[in-house]
Amino acid sequence: MSLEPIEAIRALILEAIEPLPPRPAPLAEAAGRTAARDYRATSALPPFSNSAMDGYALRSRDTAGAATGAPAVLSVTAEIPAGGAAGPALGRGEAAAIMTGAPLPPGADAVVPVEEVETGTWSRSGRVGILSPVPEGAWVRKAGSALLPGTLIIPKGRLLRPQEIAILAALGIAEIEVYPRPRAALISTGDELTETGRAPEEGKIRDCNRALLRALVEGAGGVAVDCGIAGDRPHALEERLERAAGTDLILTSGGISAGARDEVVPHLRRWGADIRRYRIRMRPGKPFAYGFIRGRPIFCLPGNPVSVYVSFLQFVRPVLLRLQGRPPEEPPEATGTMGADFACAEDRVFFVTARVAETPGGPELFPTGPQSSGDLFSLVSAQGLIRVEPGTATLKRGDRVRFIPLA
């Protein structure tokens, strides 16, 4: 079986994936979801002209010629609190004490901050001294200056961050149509596995792949559904598949290499799965299988945790994004320089776990040591995955390299 390019398999997978049907959600539950349609402003922001400072609302022309020692003295005829009505219109020589966010009274076209006025002896008679000319529009937030009705505020496909939630709330939009979070069933295979909270018997190890995949799925906006360990027995795998009912995709780990007991794919085919096994031009993560079972996509990942991590980034995460109506981008890459020599002759794309040191000249990358796909601590120690192209014999200190930053 030939080795398949990463990008070709990713594209093949994504051709068959469509976003999940959108549904309405209360605004309080929409953060982290994706907008399923365009949203436009239903009103102006701010909805009325208001003061940007605590101070005095006034007519700017009444302050012409004002100066220290010869202030323009205005009569304070009203006090306007935030949340109050605008009050009566200002006449010639009049001002209104005003709080931040309070509506501007009719006739006013500017505000002077309270720190920039002189009350002096006039304050006893309800007057205020303005020490310099106040330009029209000073410290005024005009109605619609931030947003006009009909303005596109959230395009379809936009991830709803806290700031999008806030502007929807400000516009009175209490419900929004979003794509649901995809539910991903997690199944580990292998008789050698035991649950995390148990002491492993002789020859067994604790399963870490479901914990890893849960964090990866949730980090990509999905919901993980833990269906447990199936071991290497067909009936146990079938039981776990029954637990996966109602999910949007299934992720298995282990049992897809060339070993005598790597029977996951044949078992799935017997139960009606349309699934194909691949050998990816990638280290770690060469063994991989993908297809559909009972109308849902199923990804069969390798058993070693570093292989699971890299395979998820390359193939599963883009699918989770597309199911949520988001662009299924490739893992983001950056560039840096090697901080040490590294021998890496491979016929596959080699993702090397590396520490990333920030320097004045940019990121420097240092491989974390032995690059075993079962060495989970090498991944814990890494802040990046160096991408080494096939046929590269050695990376030298100072060579420019591409890498995937690990958040």
N, C-alpha and C positions, 0 to 999 in steps of 0.2 A: 504494500500500500504506500503510495507516494505521500510526501509531506505537503500539507495544504497551507497557503499563505494566510496569515492572521486576518488581513483586511478582506480577503475574498470570502472567508467563512463568516466574518461579521456581517458583511453586506448580504450574504445569502440568508442569514438568520433574520435580519431586519426587514427583508422584502416581505416576509410573511406576517409581520407584527403590525397591528393597528392599535391606536389608543383605545382604552376601555371606554364604554359609553359614559358620557358625563351625567352628573346628577347635581341637584341643588344642595347647598350646605349652608348652615348658619355662619355668619361672619366669624363668630367666636371659634369655629372649628375649621376655618379655611386656611390658616397660616401653614405654609409648607406645601400647599396643594398648587395645582396649575389651573389658571383660568381657562374655561372651555369656550369662551367667546369674548369678543371685544366689549369693553366697558367704557362708556363716555360720561363726562361730567353731567349730572342732572341739574346742577345749579352753579352759581358763581361762588368762588372762594377768593377772598372773604365774601360773605353774602351781603355785607353792608360796609361802607367806609367807616373805619374805626381808628382809634389812637394807638400808636406803637409805643407810647410812653405815658407814664404818669406826668401830668402837666396841665397846660391850659390850651383849650381850643380857641382859635381866634381867626379874625380876618387878616390875612397877611398885609393888605394895603394899609391897615391901621398902625403898622409898625414901621412904616417908611421913615427914615431919618433917626430912628432910635439909637441911642449911644449911652455908654457909661457916663453918668453925670447928667444926662438929659434923656431919661428913659421915656418910652411911650407908656403912659399910664392908662390902663383899661379897667373898666368896672366889671367885677365878677358877678354875673347875674344868675348863674346856675351851677349845680354840681351834678356830674353825670357819672354814676358808678358803672362798673362792668356788669352787664346783664340788665341795665336800666334802659329806659326810653331815651331817645335823643334829646328831648326837651324842646323848648321854644327856640325860634330862630334868633341868631345874634344880629344885633343892630350895630350901627357905627359906634366904635369905641368900647365894644363889649367883648367879654371873654367868658368861658365856662371852665371851671375846674373839671378835669376829666381823668379817668383811670385808664390804664392799659387795657385795650380790647373794648372799651366803651364806644358806642356809636357817636360819630361826629354830629353836632347839632347843625341844622340848616343854616346856611350862610357862612359857616366856618370852612376854611380851606387849608389850615395848617395847625400844628401843635408845637408849643414850646415846652421843653422838659422843665419840670419843677426846679431842677438844679440851676437853670439858666435865667431865673427871674429874680426880681428884687421886690420883696414885700414892703420892707421899711415901715414908715409911719402910715403908709396907705392901707395896710392890711386891716386896721381897725375900722375903716370905712368901706371894706369890701372891694379894695382895688389892688392891682398888681402892676409892677413896673417891668417893662420889656427892655432889655439892655442893648439889643441890636436888631436890625431888620430881620424878620423871619420870612424865608422864601416860601412861595406858594407850594403846597404839597409836603412841607417838612413834617416828618414823623407821622405821616398819614398813610395808612394801608387802605388803598382805594378798593371799592367793591370790584371784584373780578380781576384784580391786579395779579393774583396768583393763578387763577384758573377761570376760564369762561365756559358757560354752558355749551355742551356739545364737543368739548375737547376730548380726544382719545386719551384716557389715563392708564388703561391696562389693556394691552393687546392680547388676543387669544394666544395661549401658550406661555404666558408670563408666569414665572414662579412667584407666588404670593408671599412676599417678605413682610416684616412688620410695618414697613412704610406704606406698602400697598393696602394692608389691612386698615391702617390709620386713615388714609385718604378716602377709602370706601365708607368708613364710619363717619367721617366729616361730611360726606355727601348724603348720609342717611340711607345707604344701601346696606340692608341688614342681612341679605341672603345673596349668594353668588353661585353661579353654575361652575362646577369644577370637575376635573377628572378624579376618580377615586384613587386611593392608594392601592397599588396592586398587592395582592396577598400571595406570598411565596411559601410553598410547602417545603420543609427541610427534612431530608431523610439521609441518615448515614448508613453505610453498609460495611460489613466486615465482622466476622466472629471474634476478632481480636479486640473489639471495642467494648468499653464499659462506660456507664454514666459518670459524669463529672464528680458527683458527690459520693461516689463509692470507692472503696479501696480496691484496686484492680487485682484480680487473681493472677497466678503465675502465667506469664506469656501474654497478658492483656495490657492494654493501655487505655487511658481515659480519652473519650471522644472530645476533640476540641473543634472539629469542623462545623458542627451546628452552631456553636457559640460564635465562631468566626463569621459564618454566613448570616446569622441573625444580625450582627452588628453591621455587616456590609449592606444587607437588604434595607435595614432601617436607615442607614446613612444615605441611601439612594432614594429615600422617600417611600419605601414599601413597608409592608407589614409581614413579619415572619410568623409562620405557623409551624411549630415544632411537632413533627410526626415521629420522632424517635429514631432508634437504631434498629435496622432490619437484620443485621447479621448477614450471613451468606445463604440463608434458607429462602427458597422461593415463596413459601406461604407467608413468611414474616414480611417480605417486601410487599406482597399483595395486600396484607393487612395495613401496612403503612400508606400505601396508595389509596386505600379506602378512607383513611383519616384525612387525606389531602382533598377530599371532596369539597367543592365550594371555593377552592383557591384559583388563582389566575395563572400560576406557573408552578412547576415542580423542580426542585434542585436536589439531586442526589450527589453523594461524594463517595468515591471508592468503587472498586469492582469493575473497572472498564479497561484495565491493561490486558496483557497477553497471558496472564497466569491461568493455571488450571481451574481456579475457583472464581475467576473474574467473569461472572455470568449475568451481570445486571442487564446488559443489552439483550441477550437472548430471552431472558425472562420477560422483559418488557414487550418484546415482539410477540411472544406467546399470548400476551394479554391484549393484543391489538394495537400496540404502539407502532406508529410509522416513524422509525428512528434510524439514524445512520451513525456509524462510528467513524471518527476522523483521527488522523495523525497530524497535529498542527506543527508547522515549522516554528516551534517556540520551545524554549527551555526557561523555567519549568512549565509543565502543562501540555506536553505532547499528546497524551491520550485525552480524547474528548468525544462525547456523543451528544446529538441534538435531534429532536424531532417533536412529534405531537402524540399525546395519549389522551383519549376521551376529550378531544377538542382543545386541550391545553398544551402549551409548549413545555417540553421537559428538557432539562440540561443535566447531563451526566458528567460530573467533574471528577478529576483524579482524587486519590485518597490522601496524598501528602498535603499538609496545610499551606505551604508556600505555593504549590501548584494550584490549589483551590483559590487562593488570593489572586494570583495573576490571571487565572482563567475567568474569574468573576469580573475583574476590571475590563478585560478585553471583550467578553461576550455577554455577560448577564446584565451588567450595569446599563449598557446602552438600551437593552430591551426594557428594563424597568423604567428608564426615562421615557422611552417612546410610549409605553402603556399609559403614562401620566400626561401624554400630550406635549412632552418636552423634546427638544432636539436631541437625538441619540448620539451625542458627540463622542469621539474617541477619547481615551484617557488623556488629559491635558499634559503637554510636554514642556520642558524648559531646557535650557542649555547651560553647561558649566564646563569646568576643566577637571581632568583627573588629578587627584592629589597624590597618587601612588601608581606604580606599574601594576598591570594585571594581565595574566595570561588567560586567553579566552577562546581558543580555536574551537569553533562550533560550526555545524552545517545548518543551524537554526538561529533565529533571533533569540538572543540570550538576555534575559532580564536579570541584572546583577543587583542584589541588595547592597545599599551603600549608605554610609553616613554622609550628610551634607553639611559642610562648614561654610558659613557666609564670610567672605573676605572682601576687601575693597575692590578687588578685581572681579568679583562675582562668585557664584557657588563653586566650591571645590568638593569633589566626590572621592570617598575612600571606601572601597569594597569592605563588607563586614566580615570577611573571612571565608571559610569554606562555604560553597554555594550549593548545599544539599537542599533538595525540595522538602525534606522532612525537618529541616533545622528552623523551627519556628522562632527561636531567639534571634537568628540572623535578620528576620523580618522585624522583630521588636526593636532591634538596634538600628534599623534603617530609617532614614527620612526620604529616601528616593530609590527608584529602580532605574539603573543605567540601561539604556537600550543599546545592545551591541549587535551590529548587523552580521549575517552569516559570512564566514570566510575571514573575519578579523582575527588575526593570530594573537596580537598583543596590543593592549592599550598602554601607552607610555604616560608618565607623569607630564602634565601640561597639555595633553591632547584634549581637543574640544569634543564633548560628548552630549548626547540627548539623554534626558532622564524624565521619569514621571515623578513629580513631587508626591509624597505620601502625606496627606493631611492627617 
